[in-house]
Amino acid sequence: MKLFSVTFLALLSASNAFTLPFSNGAATSIHRGGMQSSNSALASTIEKADTDVDLESFLNEGDLEGNFPMRAKFEKTLREAQISITKAIEEIDGEATFQEDSWQRPTGGGGKSRVLSEGKVFEKAGVNLSVVYGTMSREALRAATEKGDEIVKDMAPDEKVPFFACGLSSVMHPRNPFCPTMHFNYRYFETDGGAWWFGGGTDITPSYVNEDDMKHFHGTYKEICDKHDPNYYKEFKAWADRYFVIQHRNETRGFGGIFFDDQNEKDPEDIFAFSEECLNSVVKAYGPIIEKHKDDEFTQKQKEWQLMRRGRYVEFNLVYDRGTIFGLKTGGRIESILMSLPETARWEYDHVPEPGSPEAEFIDVCKNPRDWV
Amino acid sequence: MKLFSVTFLALLSASNAFTLPFSNGAATSIHRGGMQSSNSALASTIEKADTDVDLESFLNEGDLEGNFPMRAKFEKTLREAQISITKAIEEIDGEATFQEDSWQRPTGGGGKSRVLSEGKVFEKAGVNLSVVYGTMSREALRAATEKGDEIVKDMAPDEKVPFFACGLSSVMHPRNPFCPTMHFNYRYFETDGGAWWFGGGTDITPSYVNEDDMKHFHGTYKEICDKHDPNYYKEFKAWADRYFVIQHRNETRGFGGIFFDDQNEKDPEDIFAFSEECLNSVVKAYGPIIEKHKDDEFTQKQKEWQLMRRGRYVEFNLVYDRGTIFGLKTGGRIESILMSLPETARWEYDHVPEPGSPEAEFIDVCKNPRDWV
């Protein structure tokens, strides 16, 4: 069971995994005990949807299955990060605020999306929390992974797989073509027979090459990695370069970062500490790059180039991101899954940048990932 | 063999199938006997790419396999339609012209794309010819269809499936939000053991409901259908409504048209005649709607709504269109496959049209397909 559970959920979890198993819990409107104290600082800036279901935790407290303390601790970390990251992004934007939508999953758990639209600095930014558990069908498994058929071949047609998953995932699309898009996702899984693992990563997708920015972004994560394990950065940087590939273009989506999955070889407390530090360093790694470039001058042609790169982002997310595809095909909350798509994207037929241009240099990096630090 | 061949290739052929098996034959530059006479009228308006391989036919004339006369006749019909349709679209546009790229497929056949970009009336319009033959691998089959595993389970790992396919496929995206997008695809297949069939269809994707336009479009195809078979329109209209569905949104992509596949129960000459008439009526069905609305006034909000519908078009093509997905995953000529994507598309988080608005009426039709004639 371990093998397929790890394979299945790990694949699922690549990007938007945590919004996947949600049905749109718009029907229920349970408000239990108000907001957490750390939440109230931001409360005034968050518009509540009618469909709001704001629980302090999506865990079922009466049910102490699995490693309950870790489940609860990880959820708390994710909730706090969702608040602190969205607050920092609102400050950078200076105008727009996040809209919050919460929901419950009838068969276990729930989620909370925060999405900022039409900001001054950000065209769109979303941070999704989800905490889901229950069982997955054979059909869901089959849709979820390339190896689905192999994995499910010994399962009975109606066999279900118990699982627990919680994570925070995010994509931020700034307006200025010199401000990169950023994505992160940190998650904790448990499944049948006591199996557990952590996964996650933060990666960056500029439209132009800026070595200093990349040194800062990769350098921030290298420093964190090195504190926890001397092999982490090398291994997880390479993993990101392998995963975020638009296969039909033979290009990476962006300039990578770190990506890891199936981490269960160490003490869970150690991997938790690493994941928590990665998550809590998102603003430190990304924020200064946006502050630096948010008012850069640009031409219409540079904006169009950025929108073509946004088109590539859409291609990756809709064609290759297993979490997205699985979610779309199995009834996840669509608006939470697709908040990762940009406000606008562009496709020009057979566009080839002029040799020697900054756009050609960009493509070269997408075809030959660089070491930045 | 019949069963899986029909299932496999029919699924492939849904939209962009004919560009799929092409590798980018940019290397070869064979120019054999100049252009056809019917082509030369348009020659001055078509920019030739360096990679051009302009053959009079992509068939191997020395090889009289299968129903060679039908292969040749269908290819000729497609080539003539590609010229006449692109000429008519250029005339409607009044400014932009089609760029032509031809290529050969090393393992059999070739193709020719004509793409118009940044026109006055059309933001993007493409018409792709392809004539391909050879064999398909088990892996290609598995990727091509939902039933892939079932279909290939009795095949040896290295077994190949002989096939021949030719078709013309097209998507046109006009600028004005009151001008609908249009897609068509007409194709002829042969495979192992003498199996053959025709498939095709023309469908329309507006951003607003205009009953007169839909009566004209559907009425044109109903008239053709009725001339050939009293059951065709009812059956093929329903088929389009079933196929062009964005499943995760529970919405149709547009307002349908006709869609048919696996047609081999009649004399091939009869089905050929029907397909030919459908293909040659594309301009009659679509052109007047564009002429009528190309100068309509519109607001920025209406333009944004159109771009959000373009986003839905992207979702359908990248997530559900089997031809596109198979092509992307198995190394087709990317620019020909993805010419179906719009120049620009838009995603707004959780956009819900105001009740009673024209946009809400549009969504209602996407959720409840109407009978227009």
Contacts between the chains, C-beta under 8 A, distances in Angstrom:
chain1	res1	chain2	res2	distance
A	99	B	349	7.5
A	99	B	350	7.9
A	101	B	350	7.2
A	115	B	349	4.5
A	115	B	350	7.4
A	117	B	348	6.5
A	117	B	349	5.3
A	124	B	347	7.7
A	124	B	349	6.8
A	126	B	349	7.0
A	149	B	149	5.4
A	247	B	328	7.6
A	247	B	329	7.1
A	248	B	327	7.9
A	248	B	328	4.0
A	248	B	329	6.9
A	248	B	331	7.6
A	248	B	332	7.9
A	248	B	334	5.5
A	249	B	334	6.5
A	307	B	344	7.1
A	311	B	341	7.3
A	311	B	345	7.9
A	314	B	314	6.2
A	314	B	318	7.3
A	314	B	345	7.5
A	315	B	318	6.6
A	315	B	338	8.0
A	318	B	314	7.3
A	318	B	315	6.6
A	318	B	318	4.0
A	318	B	319	5.4
A	319	B	318	5.4
A	319	B	319	7.9
A	319	B	325	7.0
A	319	B	328	6.0
A	319	B	329	8.0
A	325	B	319	7.0
A	327	B	248	7.9
A	328	B	247	7.6
A	328	B	248	3.9
A	328	B	319	6.0
A	329	B	247	7.1
A	329	B	248	6.9
A	329	B	319	8.0
A	331	B	248	7.6
A	332	B	248	7.9
A	334	B	248	5.5
A	334	B	249	6.6
A	335	B	349	6.1
A	335	B	350	4.5
A	338	B	315	8.0
A	338	B	347	6.4
A	339	B	349	5.5
A	341	B	311	7.3
A	341	B	347	4.2
A	342	B	347	6.7
A	343	B	346	6.3
A	343	B	347	6.3
A	343	B	348	6.9
A	344	B	307	7.1
A	344	B	344	6.2
A	344	B	345	7.1
A	344	B	346	5.2
A	344	B	347	8.0
A	345	B	311	7.9
A	345	B	314	7.5
A	345	B	344	7.1
A	345	B	345	5.2
A	345	B	346	7.9
A	345	B	347	8.0
A	346	B	343	6.3
A	346	B	344	5.2
A	346	B	345	7.9
A	347	B	124	7.7
A	347	B	338	6.5
A	347	B	341	4.2
A	347	B	342	6.7
A	347	B	343	6.3
A	347	B	344	8.0
A	347	B	345	7.9
A	348	B	117	6.5
A	348	B	343	6.8
A	349	B	99	7.5
A	349	B	115	4.5
A	349	B	117	5.3
A	349	B	124	6.8
A	349	B	126	7.1
A	349	B	335	6.1
A	349	B	339	5.5
A	350	B	99	7.9
A	350	B	101	7.2
A	350	B	115	7.4
A	350	B	335	4.5
